[in-house]
């Protein structure tokens, strides 16, 4: 009788441990994926800003070249 109760207690503890371990593992995976997406978004925004700055510089340079060509004519 006591052995049966101990088996039930250990079985219950084992089930609870597996459940808690599964939940913690799932949380860790979810958090790491979330951080990965945040880093991706941050890098994407930085690249967008760099591209906009390059575009502005390119347009300025283009205007300078056109102005220079017009002065030579």
C-alpha positions as CSV (number, residue, x, y, z in Angstrom):
1,X,0.0,0.0,0.0
2,X,2.7,2.5,1.0
3,X,4.8,1.4,-2.0
4,X,1.9,2.1,-4.3
5,X,1.4,5.6,-2.8
6,X,5.1,6.3,-3.2
7,X,5.0,5.2,-6.8
8,X,2.0,7.5,-7.4
9,X,3.9,10.4,-5.7
10,X,7.1,9.8,-7.8
11,X,5.0,9.5,-10.9
12,X,3.3,12.7,-10.2
13,X,6.6,14.5,-9.5
14,X,8.1,13.1,-12.6
15,X,5.1,14.3,-14.7
16,X,5.3,17.8,-13.1
17,X,9.0,17.9,-13.7
18,X,8.6,17.0,-17.3
19,X,5.8,19.6,-17.7
20,X,7.9,22.3,-16.1
21,X,11.0,21.4,-18.1
22,X,8.9,21.5,-21.3
23,X,7.4,24.9,-20.5
24,X,10.8,26.3,-19.6
25,X,12.3,25.0,-22.8
26,X,9.5,26.4,-24.9
27,X,9.9,29.8,-23.2
28,X,13.7,29.8,-23.9
29,X,13.1,29.0,-27.5
30,X,10.4,31.7,-27.8
31,X,12.5,34.3,-26.2
32,X,15.5,33.5,-28.4
33,X,13.4,33.7,-31.5
34,X,11.9,37.0,-30.4
35,X,15.4,38.5,-29.8
36,X,16.5,37.2,-33.2
37,X,13.6,39.0,-34.9
38,X,14.3,42.1,-32.9
39,X,18.0,42.1,-34.0
40,X,16.9,41.5,-37.6
41,X,14.5,44.4,-37.5
42,X,17.2,46.6,-35.9
43,X,19.7,45.7,-38.6
44,X,17.2,46.2,-41.3
45,X,16.4,49.7,-40.1
46,X,20.1,50.5,-39.9
47,X,20.6,49.3,-43.5
48,X,17.6,51.4,-44.6
49,X,19.0,54.5,-43.0
50,X,22.4,53.8,-44.7
51,X,20.7,53.4,-48.0
52,X,18.8,56.7,-47.6
53,X,22.0,58.5,-46.8
54,X,23.7,57.0,-49.8
55,X,20.8,58.0,-52.0
56,X,21.0,61.6,-50.7
57,X,24.7,61.8,-51.3
58,X,24.3,60.2,-54.7
59,X,21.7,62.8,-55.7
60,X,23.9,65.6,-54.5
61,X,26.8,64.3,-56.5
62,X,24.6,63.9,-59.5
63,X,23.5,67.5,-59.3
64,X,27.1,68.6,-59.0
65,X,28.0,66.6,-62.1
66,X,25.1,68.0,-64.1
67,X,25.9,71.6,-63.0
68,X,29.6,71.1,-63.9
69,X,28.6,69.8,-67.4
70,X,26.2,72.7,-67.9
71,X,29.0,75.2,-67.0
72,X,31.4,73.6,-69.5
73,X,28.8,73.9,-72.3
